[in-house]
Amino acid sequence: MVFSTATTTSLAIFCKVVDNYGDIGICWRLSRQLQREHGIAVTLWVDNLESFQRICPAVAPEAAMQAVEGVTVRHWRGQDDVFSPSDVADIVIEFFACDIPPGYIDAMARCEPRPVWLNLEGLTAEEWVEGCHTLPSMHPRLPLTKHFFFPGFTGKTGGLLGEAALGEQRRQFQSDPHAVRDFLAGLGLTADEMASTKVSLFCYPGAPVAPLFDAWQADESPVTCLVPEGVASAAVQAFLGAGAAAGAARTRGALTVRVLPFVAQPDYDKLLWACDFNFVRGEDSFVRAQWAGKPFAWHIYPQDENLHHVKLRAFLQRYAMGIDSLVEFSLAWNGAREGEGDWTRLWQALEADMPRIGQRADEWQREMAALGDLARNLLKFARSLRSAAQ
């Protein structure tokens, strides 16, 4: 189990799908990048293949084991499976403390040399992360050490997940008006909708979508809102006056709402690149919006005692750089400011600052790229642990 150019390093990622798409979205992107860019033999263990299929149509939900885009995908059925050391990868990643099977951990302890064991944590801009990144944790009864690895926004963290060619792919797409037009036309947009302010909307159920729709509807400038099927269903159905199946659309006042099918990850990137403003949620689409270099608002995953508001403010402090309209809108979007939002005023202030927000988004994208991507930083750390153990 030695990292060298002579042998292929193996890596296993264990993923439990918690909020439908975010967890598997991150693990799938990481798996593909490790395989494609670094030649790693990746096995991705997933407990919910149906959700996986929504973002990767090639996945067969009934298969116990399958190869998808060069990655071995295993259906993680439970905690009682028995494993031998030959089943264990050189690098073992549990995503977000998902408790990998005890039998796999026991097999890890019987390996010689033992694998590198990492807990890939969730993304946050809070300062404490820098002190916890790469910290070790000894197993209470086995000769194993797990290390915590945090993505993040500074050089004292693991950086953000992003493929090496992503920036060039974005530039090529955005610089080709025909490619943008053909992509939007494929989603059903008319010429008038393409000429309007285009907004993608991906949020959790608690977002104040209905009052924002009201503000857009009464605005002077036309807005086209593109919503994946199943997102903000109540507000979308109320606006449409009918079901919110993919393909449904209606214009009322200055607002057009168009329901999109769930798209594969590469097409979701194009959607972010083609829109003027993006509402994103959780972690996966949040990171993709940052790489898109376009203005965006983040709907953070709700936590007990409003702990998510702390994380939101920590990010805005780093990102917004004194753009008050973006801070105020983001806090209102997440229910983190007192009183109900005046969404007409909030949107108009945001719209007026859009050139400045776009410039900051582009600057931020370059700053994050300079930190190095998560996959490369993770492999570098894993190899340092292996070298130190030899």
RAKAFEN-V966417 format. One record per run of one state. SS is the DSSP state (H for helix, E for strand, L for the rest). FROM is the first residue (numbers start at 1). LEN is the number of residues. If there is no record, write none. Layout:
ss: <SS | SS>
from: <FROM | FROM>
len: <LEN | LEN>
This chain:
ss: <L | E | L | H | L | E | L | H | L | E | L | E | L | H | L | E | L | H | L | E | L | H | L | E | L | E | L | H | L | H | L | H | L | E | L | H | L | E | L | H | L | E | L | E | L | H | L | E | L | H | L | E | L | H | L | H | L | H | L | H | L | H | L>
from: <1 | 10 | 16 | 22 | 39 | 41 | 47 | 49 | 56 | 65 | 69 | 71 | 76 | 85 | 88 | 91 | 96 | 102 | 110 | 116 | 121 | 128 | 133 | 136 | 139 | 145 | 150 | 166 | 175 | 177 | 187 | 191 | 196 | 197 | 202 | 209 | 219 | 223 | 229 | 233 | 241 | 249 | 253 | 255 | 261 | 265 | 275 | 277 | 282 | 284 | 293 | 296 | 300 | 304 | 320 | 324 | 334 | 343 | 353 | 354 | 371 | 374 | 390>
len: <9 | 6 | 6 | 17 | 2 | 6 | 2 | 7 | 9 | 4 | 2 | 5 | 9 | 3 | 3 | 5 | 6 | 8 | 6 | 5 | 7 | 5 | 3 | 3 | 6 | 5 | 16 | 9 | 2 | 10 | 4 | 5 | 1 | 5 | 7 | 10 | 4 | 6 | 4 | 8 | 8 | 4 | 2 | 6 | 4 | 10 | 2 | 5 | 2 | 9 | 3 | 4 | 4 | 16 | 4 | 10 | 9 | 10 | 1 | 17 | 3 | 16 | 1>
